[in-house]
Amino acid sequence: MLDRYKLVVFDLDGTLYEGTDHFDFYADHLKANVAKRDKAEFQLDYEAMKAGNHVVQIGKAYDVQRDAVLSIDPMTLRVTAVHDWEGESWSEEEASRTYPGGLSFNFEDMIAIGDGWWYPFVCAKHHGVRDCYSSYLATKEYMVSDEFTLEPLEGLRENLLQLKNSSQIVLMTNSDHDDVGRLFKELGLEGVFEHSITSATKPSQTDAQLAHLLKHYDVQPEEAVSIGDNFINEIAPAVLLGMDAVYIHPQKPVIDKAGVQVVASVTDCF
């Protein structure tokens, strides 16, 4: 499936490994900073998000300043609907006046809820936690400790090495260089990727990063594919550039976009 491409760009978190226990650790660490009176409500909100019973869901966005949950078109990043934390809808007039154009995300005030990392973060922000980064760092440290076991995906290293015989393979992730090194050691992926882009600031810089890779490797967009579990970060920008994309989602939702394939796991790509 992938060996027909000259360039294959992989995400890391949620793509090259699939464990989710670290999200709960992150949530527990953040909850420690929530006011005592709100801790139970924090946990209820977080569990509801994971169960799909909350207005906050993957594929939406969260406006921290307005405490608003935004439904968006993933291709244009334009807001299609707005709800408050309790699920009450804003009027169309108020929504269009407040969000007249496509959104831009900065990981602080405007959040793209692209994967499970963002449920604890958004929940914490709603419940008054200002500093989430220290909890994120603590979670990353936990993930490479003896207390945490990250199971490598069966056959992934061998398949990636075989793919390298026919394609350029690149890692592009928002994780920083040190995190990637620790995770690669845990996953048995050391030495697989000769080209890794870390701290990539997706989604705001995804299109620029992908365009640079196409130019660097002298590859046409139709000869390249982006693979990831975050539609806004890895899929939409690639499609807009004319690339193909593989969207990893365990429920395999129907995505009616040319050039987009949906798989339950990256191992299905091989």
Backbone bond lengths (Angstrom), bond angles and torsions (degrees), N, CA, C in turn:
res aa  C-N    CA-C-N  psi(-1)  N-CA   C-N-CA  omega(-1)  CA-C   N-CA-C  phi
1 M - - - 1.469 - - 1.529 110.83 -
2 L 1.331 117.47 -44.17 1.461 120.49 -174.93 1.517 113.51 -91.81
3 D 1.314 117.58 -21.27 1.466 119.02 -173.13 1.524 113.16 -71.92
4 R 1.334 117.14 -4.38 1.466 119.24 176.44 1.532 111.66 -83.41
5 Y 1.358 116.10 -9.38 1.458 120.30 179.77 1.523 110.66 -95.70
6 K 1.329 115.67 146.14 1.462 120.34 175.86 1.537 111.90 -82.85
7 L 1.334 115.72 -25.41 1.460 120.87 -179.36 1.525 109.29 -135.59
8 V 1.332 115.64 127.06 1.466 121.44 178.88 1.529 107.70 -125.54
9 V 1.341 116.45 120.59 1.463 121.94 -176.28 1.530 108.64 -109.44
10 F 1.327 115.91 120.53 1.459 121.80 -177.29 1.528 111.31 -106.85
11 D 1.331 115.27 139.26 1.449 122.08 164.46 1.533 107.88 -79.96
12 L 1.332 117.25 171.00 1.468 120.93 178.99 1.523 112.15 -109.97
13 D 1.337 117.24 -71.00 1.469 120.61 -174.86 1.522 111.16 -63.41
14 G 1.329 116.68 125.01 1.454 121.22 179.77 1.510 113.55 79.66
15 T 1.328 116.97 -2.24 1.457 121.52 -179.49 1.525 110.67 -115.83
16 L 1.314 117.37 -56.46 1.463 121.64 179.77 1.524 111.92 -90.59
17 Y 1.323 117.36 -4.75 1.466 121.88 166.75 1.518 107.42 -148.32
18 E 1.348 116.51 157.83 1.455 119.46 -168.96 1.526 114.70 -127.85
19 G 1.329 118.75 3.85 1.459 120.20 -179.35 1.514 112.10 -64.62
20 T 1.332 116.86 153.82 1.470 121.22 -178.45 1.526 113.24 -128.33
21 D 1.338 118.54 -0.97 1.470 120.28 -178.47 1.527 111.61 -60.76
22 H 1.332 116.52 -30.26 1.461 119.67 -178.56 1.527 112.15 -65.98
23 F 1.333 117.80 -25.89 1.461 119.35 176.92 1.532 110.37 -65.10
24 D 1.342 116.45 -40.74 1.462 120.18 178.70 1.527 110.90 -66.88
25 F 1.324 116.93 -37.72 1.472 120.18 176.21 1.524 109.89 -61.37
26 Y 1.321 115.94 -44.84 1.467 122.10 178.81 1.524 109.72 -59.53
27 A 1.330 117.01 -44.63 1.460 120.91 -179.94 1.523 111.24 -63.38
28 D 1.323 117.28 -42.03 1.467 120.32 179.64 1.525 111.24 -64.88
29 H 1.326 115.95 -39.03 1.458 119.98 -179.76 1.530 110.06 -66.49
30 L 1.323 117.20 -40.71 1.465 120.67 177.71 1.525 111.33 -67.77
31 K 1.324 115.98 -38.99 1.471 119.71 -177.54 1.521 111.33 -61.24
32 A 1.339 116.98 -27.94 1.463 119.96 178.24 1.521 111.67 -61.18
33 N 1.335 117.01 -22.11 1.463 121.70 -179.48 1.528 113.03 -97.29
34 V 1.311 116.66 1.01 1.461 121.77 178.05 1.528 108.95 -84.67
35 A 1.312 116.65 142.93 1.468 120.79 177.86 1.530 110.16 -54.84
36 K 1.323 116.45 142.76 1.462 121.33 -174.82 1.530 111.96 -53.31
37 R 1.323 116.73 -40.90 1.463 120.74 -177.17 1.533 112.74 -66.39
38 D 1.366 116.60 -18.50 1.467 120.19 -175.48 1.526 113.56 -107.03
39 K 1.334 117.78 -2.27 1.466 119.70 -174.88 1.537 112.62 -61.20
40 A 1.323 116.67 -43.68 1.465 119.64 -179.02 1.525 110.58 -63.89
41 E 1.328 117.14 -40.69 1.468 120.99 179.07 1.531 110.93 -66.36
42 F 1.339 116.46 -38.70 1.464 121.02 174.68 1.524 109.75 -55.42
43 Q 1.329 117.09 -49.31 1.468 120.43 -177.10 1.521 111.42 -64.40
44 L 1.330 116.53 -40.10 1.473 119.98 177.99 1.520 111.16 -62.59
45 D 1.326 116.64 -43.20 1.464 120.65 178.82 1.526 110.59 -62.32
46 Y 1.331 116.55 -46.67 1.468 120.96 -177.78 1.533 111.20 -62.49
47 E 1.313 117.25 -44.87 1.471 120.38 179.63 1.528 110.49 -65.09
48 A 1.330 117.27 -36.84 1.467 120.45 178.26 1.523 111.20 -65.44
49 M 1.342 116.91 -39.17 1.465 120.54 176.69 1.520 110.89 -59.87
50 K 1.333 116.56 -47.60 1.461 120.21 -178.47 1.524 111.86 -63.42
51 A 1.330 116.57 -32.45 1.461 121.14 -178.91 1.524 112.72 -84.13
52 G 1.338 117.62 -4.95 1.457 121.08 -178.44 1.507 113.82 78.91
53 N 1.345 116.98 20.78 1.463 121.61 -177.23 1.524 112.99 -111.60
54 H 1.316 116.11 25.24 1.463 121.04 -178.64 1.524 108.75 -129.52
55 V 1.329 116.49 154.16 1.466 120.02 178.74 1.526 111.06 -63.23
56 V 1.333 118.18 -29.17 1.462 122.20 176.29 1.527 108.79 -76.69
57 Q 1.325 116.41 119.99 1.456 121.20 -179.40 1.520 110.15 -144.53
58 I 1.328 115.84 153.95 1.463 121.07 174.84 1.530 109.40 -57.49
59 G 1.321 115.27 135.79 1.456 120.89 -177.32 1.519 113.03 102.49
60 K 1.339 116.87 -12.06 1.452 121.28 177.18 1.526 109.66 -100.99
61 A 1.315 116.08 -175.24 1.461 121.91 176.94 1.521 108.29 -131.39
62 Y 1.326 115.16 161.30 1.472 120.43 -179.70 1.512 109.49 -131.12
63 D 1.330 115.67 124.36 1.457 123.54 176.23 1.525 107.45 -93.05
64 V 1.334 116.34 105.51 1.462 121.61 -174.21 1.518 111.12 -62.42
65 Q 1.325 117.52 -43.91 1.469 120.92 -175.40 1.524 111.98 -65.46
66 R 1.319 117.38 -38.00 1.465 120.92 -177.69 1.523 112.44 -97.69
67 D 1.330 117.28 -3.16 1.464 122.32 -178.16 1.530 109.72 53.08
68 A 1.339 115.24 44.35 1.460 121.77 -175.57 1.520 110.46 -116.31
69 V 1.328 115.63 142.50 1.464 122.51 179.02 1.527 107.85 -105.71
70 L 1.333 115.56 123.51 1.459 120.93 -170.79 1.525 111.33 -111.68
71 S 1.315 115.80 127.69 1.469 120.41 168.19 1.523 107.21 -85.57
72 I 1.327 117.01 135.35 1.463 119.83 -173.72 1.514 111.10 -134.86
73 D 1.326 114.90 154.17 1.456 121.62 169.10 1.528 106.73 -79.63
74 P 1.338 118.43 117.21 1.472 119.06 -173.29 1.521 114.03 -67.75
75 M 1.313 117.79 -18.41 1.456 120.12 -179.19 1.528 111.97 -85.45
76 T 1.328 116.81 -37.64 1.467 120.34 -178.02 1.527 112.68 -104.09
77 L 1.337 116.71 -14.78 1.472 123.71 -176.29 1.526 112.31 62.43
78 R 1.329 116.86 22.16 1.461 121.17 175.29 1.524 109.44 -85.73
79 V 1.317 116.12 143.83 1.459 122.31 -178.59 1.522 109.65 -76.50
80 T 1.338 116.09 130.13 1.467 120.62 179.73 1.530 111.93 -106.93
81 A 1.331 117.25 -20.80 1.467 121.33 177.58 1.521 108.50 -163.60
82 V 1.338 115.28 153.88 1.458 121.04 179.57 1.525 108.94 -131.94
83 H 1.343 116.86 136.48 1.457 122.46 176.25 1.523 109.05 -130.96
84 D 1.327 115.38 151.75 1.460 118.72 172.07 1.528 108.58 -82.50
85 W 1.329 117.03 179.78 1.475 121.56 -174.28 1.532 111.95 -61.38
86 E 1.321 116.66 -29.56 1.466 120.60 -179.73 1.522 112.96 -85.23
87 G 1.346 116.68 -2.87 1.462 119.58 177.32 1.508 114.83 96.41
88 E 1.332 117.05 4.50 1.465 120.02 178.27 1.529 109.96 -77.51
89 S 1.340 116.18 135.86 1.468 121.51 -175.69 1.522 111.97 -80.72
90 W 1.335 115.23 141.88 1.454 120.83 166.75 1.530 107.92 -77.46
91 S 1.328 116.26 158.41 1.460 119.65 173.02 1.532 109.28 -70.01
92 E 1.317 116.77 153.88 1.467 120.60 177.83 1.523 110.98 -59.24
93 E 1.321 116.13 -37.68 1.466 120.40 -178.65 1.529 110.58 -64.65
94 E 1.335 116.52 -45.35 1.461 120.20 -179.36 1.530 110.80 -66.63
95 A 1.337 116.21 -39.53 1.461 120.18 -179.42 1.527 111.19 -64.81
96 S 1.331 117.20 -45.81 1.465 120.33 -178.27 1.519 111.81 -70.36
97 R 1.336 117.69 -31.18 1.454 120.78 177.75 1.539 110.99 -71.20
98 T 1.316 116.70 -38.01 1.466 121.22 -177.50 1.520 111.66 -78.44
99 Y 1.341 116.66 -34.80 1.473 121.21 -176.97 1.533 109.02 -127.69
100 P 1.334 117.71 74.34 1.468 120.75 -172.48 1.532 114.64 -75.36
101 G 1.324 118.53 -21.95 1.467 120.55 -176.67 1.510 111.63 -129.09
102 G 1.335 115.92 -170.48 1.451 120.68 177.36 1.524 111.12 -67.00
103 L 1.319 115.95 145.09 1.461 120.68 -177.51 1.525 110.90 -78.89
104 S 1.323 115.38 155.39 1.461 121.79 167.35 1.519 106.66 -124.69
105 F 1.325 116.62 141.80 1.459 121.44 -172.55 1.518 110.37 -111.37
106 N 1.340 116.07 140.32 1.462 119.77 -177.50 1.524 113.70 -129.45
107 F 1.348 117.09 6.94 1.466 122.92 177.83 1.527 113.05 68.00
108 E 1.315 118.60 5.38 1.460 121.27 179.92 1.529 111.67 -124.62
109 D 1.335 115.94 -57.78 1.467 120.26 -177.29 1.527 112.96 -101.36
110 M 1.333 116.34 -32.65 1.457 121.19 179.05 1.530 107.84 -124.42
111 I 1.325 116.09 116.68 1.455 122.16 -169.98 1.524 110.64 -114.07
112 A 1.321 116.94 126.68 1.456 121.52 170.22 1.526 107.82 -86.88
113 I 1.311 116.93 116.74 1.463 121.35 -177.76 1.529 107.51 -85.01
114 G 1.328 115.46 84.28 1.458 119.80 -171.41 1.506 114.99 -97.03
115 D 1.341 117.87 -20.85 1.461 120.46 -179.10 1.520 108.87 -158.44
116 G 1.350 115.76 -174.70 1.456 120.84 -173.22 1.509 115.52 -66.46
117 W 1.327 119.01 -15.80 1.460 121.10 176.63 1.528 111.43 -61.91
118 W 1.332 116.78 -29.60 1.464 119.48 -169.54 1.520 113.62 -87.10
119 Y 1.336 119.17 -15.96 1.461 119.34 175.90 1.534 111.49 -60.77
120 P 1.349 119.74 -52.60 1.464 118.56 178.09 1.532 112.71 -60.67
121 F 1.339 116.17 -39.31 1.463 120.59 -177.74 1.529 110.77 -62.54
122 V 1.325 116.41 -51.72 1.468 120.46 -178.15 1.529 110.63 -62.98
123 C 1.318 115.73 -41.05 1.460 120.53 178.90 1.529 110.33 -61.14
124 A 1.332 116.10 -42.95 1.457 120.29 179.70 1.521 111.47 -65.18
125 K 1.332 116.61 -42.96 1.460 119.57 179.41 1.525 111.32 -61.03
126 H 1.331 116.27 -42.74 1.463 119.74 178.85 1.523 111.08 -60.77
127 H 1.323 116.20 -35.71 1.460 120.43 -176.30 1.530 112.69 -95.04
128 G 1.347 117.09 19.29 1.448 120.79 166.19 1.516 117.67 91.83
129 V 1.336 118.12 10.99 1.465 120.08 178.97 1.525 108.63 -81.47
130 R 1.305 117.48 124.60 1.464 121.05 -178.64 1.526 112.37 -87.63
131 D 1.324 116.72 -45.35 1.460 120.80 -176.32 1.520 110.37 -101.47
132 C 1.325 116.29 104.76 1.462 121.52 176.96 1.532 112.00 -100.03
133 Y 1.321 116.35 -18.55 1.471 119.42 -172.79 1.525 111.92 -66.37
134 S 1.331 117.98 -37.68 1.452 119.67 179.61 1.529 110.96 -63.29
135 S 1.325 117.32 -34.47 1.466 120.70 177.08 1.526 111.00 -71.10
136 Y 1.323 116.18 -34.82 1.465 120.37 175.71 1.527 110.41 -63.52
137 L 1.328 116.40 -44.78 1.469 120.39 178.62 1.522 110.74 -63.03
138 A 1.336 117.14 -40.59 1.464 120.79 178.52 1.530 110.78 -62.87
139 T 1.333 116.27 -36.20 1.467 120.19 178.63 1.517 110.97 -68.37
140 K 1.324 116.61 -41.16 1.465 120.06 177.84 1.530 110.64 -62.43
141 E 1.329 117.23 -38.98 1.463 120.50 177.54 1.529 110.42 -66.20
142 Y 1.317 116.22 -40.44 1.461 121.21 177.16 1.528 110.90 -59.64
143 M 1.312 116.71 -38.30 1.467 120.91 -175.89 1.526 113.36 -67.05
144 V 1.308 117.45 -18.99 1.468 119.20 178.89 1.535 110.61 -112.58
145 S 1.330 116.69 15.67 1.457 121.08 177.69 1.523 109.77 -93.99
146 D 1.330 115.88 170.68 1.467 121.02 178.44 1.522 111.79 -69.66
147 E 1.331 116.89 -17.47 1.472 120.48 179.96 1.525 112.61 -73.61
148 F 1.305 116.83 -18.96 1.472 121.29 -174.19 1.525 109.83 -117.45
149 T 1.319 114.89 134.74 1.459 120.35 177.16 1.514 109.27 -115.66
150 L 1.306 115.39 119.40 1.458 121.64 177.91 1.521 107.78 -106.08
151 E 1.309 116.80 110.70 1.456 121.26 -174.96 1.531 110.78 -79.67
152 P 1.347 117.75 119.59 1.470 119.45 174.73 1.535 110.28 -62.62
153 L 1.317 116.11 145.04 1.459 120.37 176.23 1.528 109.19 -73.07
154 E 1.309 115.77 131.67 1.458 121.12 -173.89 1.534 111.57 -59.79
155 G 1.326 115.35 125.75 1.463 121.23 175.95 1.510 115.32 79.01
156 L 1.346 117.87 0.40 1.466 119.48 -173.91 1.523 111.73 -64.59
157 R 1.330 117.19 -47.71 1.464 119.60 -179.03 1.524 110.95 -58.28
158 E 1.312 116.94 -46.42 1.466 120.89 -178.54 1.522 111.46 -63.37
159 N 1.326 116.65 -40.97 1.464 119.84 -179.91 1.523 112.01 -68.01
160 L 1.328 116.83 -38.40 1.465 119.75 178.19 1.529 110.95 -65.98
161 L 1.318 116.57 -42.12 1.465 119.97 178.94 1.527 111.00 -63.83
162 Q 1.314 116.60 -37.42 1.467 119.62 177.42 1.526 110.99 -68.08
163 L 1.353 116.10 -38.59 1.457 120.08 178.71 1.520 111.52 -62.54
164 K 1.328 116.88 -32.80 1.465 121.28 179.46 1.525 112.46 -60.97
165 N 1.320 117.53 -20.64 1.469 120.43 179.40 1.525 112.33 -70.69
166 S 1.342 116.60 -22.27 1.464 119.86 -176.47 1.524 113.60 -120.55
167 S 1.346 117.92 -16.33 1.461 121.30 -173.35 1.527 111.08 -138.71
168 Q 1.326 114.90 155.51 1.458 120.06 167.14 1.521 107.38 -80.51
169 I 1.332 117.68 125.75 1.456 119.55 177.51 1.529 108.80 -114.39
170 V 1.324 115.39 133.50 1.458 122.38 -175.08 1.529 108.62 -129.87
171 L 1.324 115.93 139.72 1.454 121.17 171.74 1.521 108.31 -97.83
172 M 1.331 116.85 133.27 1.462 121.10 174.90 1.523 108.28 -134.78
173 T 1.330 116.32 113.51 1.458 120.83 -172.17 1.519 111.38 -141.35
174 N 1.324 115.12 154.39 1.461 120.06 173.91 1.526 112.01 -80.12
175 S 1.324 117.51 -12.92 1.460 120.25 176.84 1.532 109.16 -66.44
176 D 1.346 115.69 150.89 1.456 117.97 -179.29 1.530 111.35 -83.41
177 H 1.325 115.39 173.53 1.459 121.49 -172.32 1.527 111.97 -58.88
178 D 1.318 116.81 -44.21 1.463 120.06 -177.98 1.518 111.64 -66.36
179 D 1.351 116.70 -40.97 1.467 120.39 177.74 1.527 110.83 -60.30
180 V 1.313 115.64 -43.80 1.461 119.90 -178.56 1.523 110.17 -62.49
181 G 1.322 117.06 -43.24 1.456 120.12 179.04 1.516 112.10 -60.18
182 R 1.332 117.00 -43.40 1.467 120.80 -179.73 1.526 111.02 -67.32
183 L 1.330 116.08 -42.22 1.467 119.35 -179.65 1.525 111.48 -67.32
184 F 1.318 117.22 -39.90 1.468 120.07 178.30 1.533 110.85 -61.47
185 K 1.307 116.14 -38.97 1.465 119.22 177.84 1.519 110.59 -63.92
186 E 1.336 116.20 -43.20 1.463 121.65 179.46 1.525 111.50 -65.13
187 L 1.335 116.84 -35.88 1.462 122.10 -175.11 1.524 113.40 -91.95
188 G 1.315 117.69 -4.28 1.457 119.97 -177.74 1.516 112.90 71.03
189 L 1.329 117.36 31.91 1.467 121.39 -177.89 1.528 112.57 -109.94
190 E 1.316 117.31 13.29 1.462 119.91 178.40 1.532 110.17 -61.94
191 G 1.340 115.39 135.58 1.451 120.78 177.46 1.517 115.61 80.40
192 V 1.319 117.90 1.65 1.470 120.51 -178.11 1.527 110.72 -81.23
193 F 1.327 117.34 -46.19 1.459 121.49 -176.93 1.519 110.11 -98.80
194 E 1.309 116.83 118.80 1.467 121.09 175.22 1.523 110.98 -82.34
195 H 1.334 117.34 -22.37 1.460 122.17 -179.03 1.521 108.16 -124.97
196 S 1.327 116.41 114.73 1.459 121.58 178.04 1.526 109.41 -128.85
197 I 1.325 115.78 130.86 1.461 121.92 173.89 1.518 106.82 -105.59
198 T 1.324 117.37 111.12 1.455 121.83 179.37 1.527 109.78 -105.17
199 S 1.342 115.33 164.39 1.482 120.44 -176.56 1.533 110.11 47.43
200 A 1.322 115.60 50.29 1.467 121.72 -170.53 1.521 114.23 -76.65
201 T 1.335 117.96 -8.26 1.472 124.15 -178.11 1.531 111.97 50.86
202 K 1.321 116.07 46.98 1.460 119.95 170.91 1.527 108.58 -74.51
203 P 1.325 121.24 144.33 1.459 126.89 6.69 1.530 115.01 -91.72
204 S 1.324 118.70 -8.39 1.465 118.76 -171.64 1.522 112.44 -62.47
205 Q 1.339 117.38 -30.13 1.458 120.28 -177.68 1.530 113.27 -111.75
206 T 1.324 118.12 9.31 1.461 119.38 -176.65 1.521 112.53 -59.82
207 D 1.329 116.73 -47.19 1.460 118.96 -177.05 1.527 111.18 -63.01
208 A 1.329 117.00 -40.94 1.463 120.36 179.43 1.526 110.80 -66.40
209 Q 1.314 117.13 -40.78 1.466 120.93 178.82 1.527 111.06 -64.05
210 L 1.322 116.48 -44.72 1.467 119.96 179.96 1.531 111.08 -65.92
211 A 1.325 116.61 -42.40 1.466 120.11 178.58 1.524 110.72 -60.43
212 H 1.321 116.68 -39.91 1.471 120.97 177.75 1.525 110.68 -63.04
213 L 1.327 117.26 -42.26 1.468 120.39 -179.88 1.530 111.09 -64.89
214 L 1.321 117.39 -40.99 1.471 120.68 178.25 1.530 110.52 -59.90
215 K 1.327 115.67 -43.85 1.461 120.17 179.46 1.530 110.85 -68.57
216 H 1.328 116.27 -43.72 1.469 121.10 -176.99 1.526 111.47 -59.89
217 Y 1.322 116.35 -41.63 1.466 120.52 -177.42 1.524 112.80 -96.31
218 D 1.347 116.62 3.86 1.463 121.95 178.82 1.528 110.85 53.12
219 V 1.326 114.04 53.57 1.463 122.15 -176.72 1.525 109.09 -120.02
220 Q 1.322 116.43 137.61 1.459 121.00 174.80 1.535 109.54 -76.92
221 P 1.341 117.68 149.97 1.468 119.42 -177.48 1.528 113.70 -53.42
222 E 1.333 116.99 -39.65 1.463 119.35 -178.13 1.527 112.70 -70.45
223 E 1.325 117.40 -8.44 1.459 121.94 177.58 1.530 112.30 -97.79
224 A 1.347 116.49 9.31 1.456 121.02 -174.88 1.527 110.57 -130.46
225 V 1.341 115.53 154.68 1.460 121.19 179.81 1.526 109.23 -140.70
226 S 1.330 115.93 142.57 1.462 123.03 176.62 1.522 107.90 -111.37
227 I 1.350 116.34 134.22 1.462 121.26 -175.40 1.524 109.19 -124.25
228 G 1.339 117.06 124.95 1.452 119.41 179.32 1.516 112.38 -170.51
229 D 1.337 114.94 172.07 1.462 121.14 -177.41 1.522 112.41 -102.89
230 N 1.331 116.80 3.16 1.458 121.24 -177.30 1.523 108.25 -118.53
231 F 1.337 116.83 109.57 1.467 120.60 -172.77 1.527 111.26 -62.28
232 I 1.325 116.51 -42.53 1.464 119.96 -177.80 1.517 111.13 -69.54
233 N 1.339 116.62 -38.39 1.463 120.83 -175.85 1.517 113.84 -76.04
234 E 1.324 116.91 -45.00 1.469 120.34 -168.49 1.524 115.23 -116.30
235 I 1.315 117.80 -24.23 1.469 119.90 -171.30 1.532 111.68 -95.90
236 A 1.334 116.88 -58.75 1.464 119.95 -176.73 1.528 113.08 -57.15
237 P 1.341 119.99 -46.56 1.468 118.80 -179.66 1.520 112.98 -61.57
238 A 1.329 117.07 -36.43 1.465 120.45 178.92 1.528 110.95 -65.89
239 V 1.317 116.65 -45.19 1.468 120.84 -179.21 1.523 110.36 -62.93
240 L 1.323 117.19 -39.88 1.459 120.53 179.58 1.528 112.33 -65.18
241 L 1.338 116.50 -25.11 1.466 120.91 176.60 1.529 112.35 -85.41
242 G 1.331 117.59 -6.59 1.456 121.22 -179.00 1.516 113.62 95.45
243 M 1.340 117.06 5.93 1.454 121.37 176.53 1.525 110.78 -82.23
244 D 1.324 116.51 164.82 1.451 121.65 167.95 1.524 107.94 -86.47
245 A 1.328 115.89 168.16 1.456 120.21 -179.60 1.521 109.56 -150.40
246 V 1.324 114.97 150.34 1.457 122.35 173.90 1.522 107.44 -121.48
247 Y 1.316 115.92 117.20 1.461 122.78 -177.93 1.517 108.92 -98.13
248 I 1.330 116.20 121.30 1.463 121.50 -179.55 1.518 109.15 -95.41
249 H 1.331 115.32 118.31 1.460 120.56 179.94 1.523 107.52 -151.53
250 P 1.334 118.26 123.80 1.473 119.75 -174.57 1.517 114.41 -60.69
251 Q 1.353 117.70 -27.75 1.469 120.21 179.06 1.529 113.30 -87.44
252 K 1.325 116.86 -5.07 1.467 123.08 178.72 1.539 112.05 48.84
253 P 1.320 118.40 61.39 1.472 120.31 178.23 1.525 110.94 -64.87
254 V 1.315 115.78 155.25 1.461 121.04 177.97 1.528 108.36 -78.76
255 I 1.333 116.63 120.00 1.464 122.39 178.43 1.523 107.90 -114.69
256 D 1.319 116.05 112.55 1.460 120.63 -175.95 1.523 110.11 -90.92
257 K 1.320 115.75 66.55 1.456 121.92 178.22 1.526 108.57 -133.35
258 A 1.324 116.15 128.54 1.463 119.77 178.97 1.523 109.75 -61.04
259 G 1.314 116.13 137.32 1.457 120.84 177.01 1.509 114.87 86.17
260 V 1.347 117.66 -0.30 1.461 121.02 -179.52 1.525 109.77 -108.67
261 Q 1.315 115.22 122.96 1.448 121.20 172.78 1.507 108.95 -106.96
262 V 1.323 117.96 146.59 1.463 122.30 179.14 1.520 108.72 -116.47
263 V 1.347 116.20 128.48 1.459 121.34 177.38 1.518 108.78 -131.11
264 A 1.332 116.12 158.48 1.455 120.24 179.42 1.511 113.08 -79.90
265 S 1.323 116.07 -26.25 1.473 121.61 -177.61 1.508 109.26 -150.70
266 V 1.337 116.69 151.50 1.457 120.59 177.80 1.527 111.09 -60.99
267 T 1.326 117.38 -25.73 1.462 119.76 179.23 1.529 111.52 -64.73
268 D 1.340 117.17 -23.37 1.465 120.47 177.10 1.528 112.52 -68.19
269 C 1.346 116.06 -17.64 1.461 119.94 179.61 1.532 112.15 -72.43
270 F 1.321 115.72 -17.23 1.454 119.67 -177.17 1.531 112.44 -104.89
